């Protein structure tokens, strides 16, 4: 029996992209059909347009390869990814965006690296020429912070969710007990032999990006608190800074004889100090929120409908 490759593609309001994505995936799978079977898992993350209807049409046209998963509501990217990888039956599983910014033509190269012994193959973006300045700057800052805090966990730079995982690696990811996990963080955590495929990130085929400032900040905070406790440890460095500012304020008062200028200077110092206190409390609040989420133990997503493709059904019946 041929090896099965599962490809997980979360979709949220991708009515204009779903059809062309399936066409591009079919071109890719046809080139490898003599060696592999494919399971293309389309995950509808509570779309408000006709994305799910298009997904069902594509499944009806290609029942051997296309699996559809419909969530009960919008759970966000991580919830959709988690639902897809838990349903995947493949010997290797690829996670990618459905907007075609993650190019399907790289999947054969990923598979080749997997066949050569890699448990994880990461898609690393060399160029982001189609992203605006804000997104490039934000992404650059995010990866620098993550690298600073990651400790012994090796994070590939400019790598998002576009990755191939062997069944062995995926089983380890799925065995992790945490609830509020971030895929691009838990995959490096499990380690194993990792290889990289570099590519230039293209513009999205249709629609608009779902990654705005409102969604990116919580995602970044989940990533940071999920990878390390370093932010909590670094809070301790605020204490010597506070002592230094107190000494500077005291010297300023003595040298100026307690004038209004010194009082203004001291008030500025104290304001900065209180800002640091609020920052420390905010960091601790993020970790407390993570603890609360884990204690509740609620699933990251709820599957409303699941229709496996024929190749997946064959693996289930074995």
Secondary structure as the mmCIF struct_conf table of DSSP 4:
data_model
#
loop_
_struct_conf.conf_type_id
_struct_conf.id
_struct_conf.beg_label_comp_id
_struct_conf.beg_label_asym_id
_struct_conf.beg_label_seq_id
_struct_conf.end_label_comp_id
_struct_conf.end_label_asym_id
_struct_conf.end_label_seq_id
HELX_LH_PP_P HELX_LH_PP_P1 UNK A 2 UNK A 2
STRN STRN1 UNK A 3 UNK A 11
BEND BEND1 UNK A 12 UNK A 13
HELX_RH_AL_P HELX_RH_AL_P1 UNK A 15 UNK A 30
TURN_TY1_P TURN_TY1_P1 UNK A 31 UNK A 35
STRN STRN2 UNK A 36 UNK A 44
BEND BEND2 UNK A 46 UNK A 46
BEND BEND3 UNK A 48 UNK A 50
HELX_RH_AL_P HELX_RH_AL_P2 UNK A 51 UNK A 61
TURN_TY1_P TURN_TY1_P2 UNK A 63 UNK A 65
STRN STRN3 UNK A 66 UNK A 71
BEND BEND4 UNK A 72 UNK A 73
HELX_RH_AL_P HELX_RH_AL_P3 UNK A 77 UNK A 87
BEND BEND5 UNK A 91 UNK A 91
STRN STRN4 UNK A 92 UNK A 97
BEND BEND6 UNK A 98 UNK A 102
HELX_RH_3T_P HELX_RH_3T_P1 UNK A 104 UNK A 106
HELX_RH_AL_P HELX_RH_AL_P4 UNK A 107 UNK A 115
TURN_TY1_P TURN_TY1_P3 UNK A 116 UNK A 117
BEND BEND7 UNK A 119 UNK A 119
STRN STRN5 UNK A 120 UNK A 127
TURN_TY1_P TURN_TY1_P4 UNK A 129 UNK A 130
BEND BEND8 UNK A 131 UNK A 131
HELX_RH_AL_P HELX_RH_AL_P5 UNK A 133 UNK A 149
TURN_TY1_P TURN_TY1_P5 UNK A 151 UNK A 152
BEND BEND9 UNK A 153 UNK A 153
HELX_LH_PP_P HELX_LH_PP_P2 UNK A 154 UNK A 156
TURN_TY1_P TURN_TY1_P6 UNK A 157 UNK A 158
STRN STRN6 UNK A 159 UNK A 166
HELX_RH_AL_P HELX_RH_AL_P6 UNK A 167 UNK A 175
BEND BEND10 UNK A 179 UNK A 180
HELX_RH_AL_P HELX_RH_AL_P7 UNK A 183 UNK A 190
STRN STRN7 UNK A 194 UNK A 200
HELX_LH_PP_P HELX_LH_PP_P3 UNK A 201 UNK A 204
BEND BEND11 UNK A 205 UNK A 207
BEND BEND12 UNK A 210 UNK A 210
HELX_RH_AL_P HELX_RH_AL_P8 UNK A 213 UNK A 227
BEND BEND13 UNK A 229 UNK A 229
HELX_RH_AL_P HELX_RH_AL_P9 UNK A 230 UNK A 234
TURN_TY1_P TURN_TY1_P7 UNK A 235 UNK A 236
HELX_RH_AL_P HELX_RH_AL_P10 UNK A 237 UNK A 256
TURN_TY1_P TURN_TY1_P8 UNK A 257 UNK A 257
BEND BEND14 UNK A 258 UNK A 258
HELX_RH_AL_P HELX_RH_AL_P11 UNK A 260 UNK A 296
TURN_TY1_P TURN_TY1_P9 UNK A 297 UNK A 297
BEND BEND15 UNK A 300 UNK A 300
STRN STRN8 UNK A 303 UNK A 307
HELX_RH_AL_P HELX_RH_AL_P12 UNK A 310 UNK A 317
#
